[in-house]
């Protein structure tokens, strides 16, 4: 593995560790300082829009002006947002900082999972990797990120058992953000640049890749930002207990990320994308119908494993059908459509949550089923 890839993965590990607890704590923290469910939904929705716009603009700038330079800026913005987050209870500022740092889950987890970080870092990995190894190297990078995220989730549990204020972890996230910036400085700039800020070579495939992300984003926005809150309300779990559920889910996802790329050929990537998304969507529907905490937790683990576990395969597929100078832009555009459309969902799910605990995951599951259907329709010539 190239030394520059190791630096990218190391910086991502610090980020993923932070997201491991931030994605759990955000909605819980907003509730703890007095915001209503509807207000929490508005904050999360606004933050998702901000992060989506950031992903679109900075990914195009990364291809044109240098991916390492934009990645350095992103780490600085993340660290600053995390450091300032606990210093205010202003609704607008909290939404802005959440979006700037990607605390809603749109940029969390493994490399390539979304947001501006995912767009830039996954494209950077391919700069130092042969095409036939995309899926494997992205799988390793994603697995490392997930392991770090697992540790982040269980950190909440540890602090909760020690009766330490878990929300102080925002300051740890700030520190790791600035450390990530320090590592990024030492990544070699290959000089690879796009001639134009807007994509001109691969724009047709970029559009096709973006279309399935619309239902994916809407469905994810209904439940993903509030999943920790959902477990808290539905089964009265503490932050520490929720951290265990999320941690186990991340462990399973990590195993899937390591196993799947080694079992498939490049020609099988589209099949894996479609069937993993179907499995994840059905699991989400069953979560809504489950009256038992352990069963819901099990289905949550399955859902995350298949939804997130195939991310390296999806990234390999998408990176393989776009020009190398437009790969960050491709990831940025798909992230923008996914997270942009997901922004309309949290205010809706916040309102629904006040009346029905079952509907957010149920609706999300049915809407998400459109994602694999569209993948098949748009790329069926490559489906063998």
PERA-V856592 format. One record per helix or strand of 3 or more residues. SS is the DSSP state (a for helix, b for strand). FROM is the first residue (numbers start at 1). TO is the last residue. If there is no record, write none. Layout:
# PERA-V856592
[[SS FROM TO] [SS FROM TO]]
This chain:
# PERA-V856592
[[a 3 32] [a 37 65] [a 67 85] [a 91 101] [a 115 127] [a 131 161] [a 166 184] [a 203 235] [a 239 263] [a 266 289] [a 293 309] [a 311 320] [a 324 342] [a 345 353] [a 359 382]]
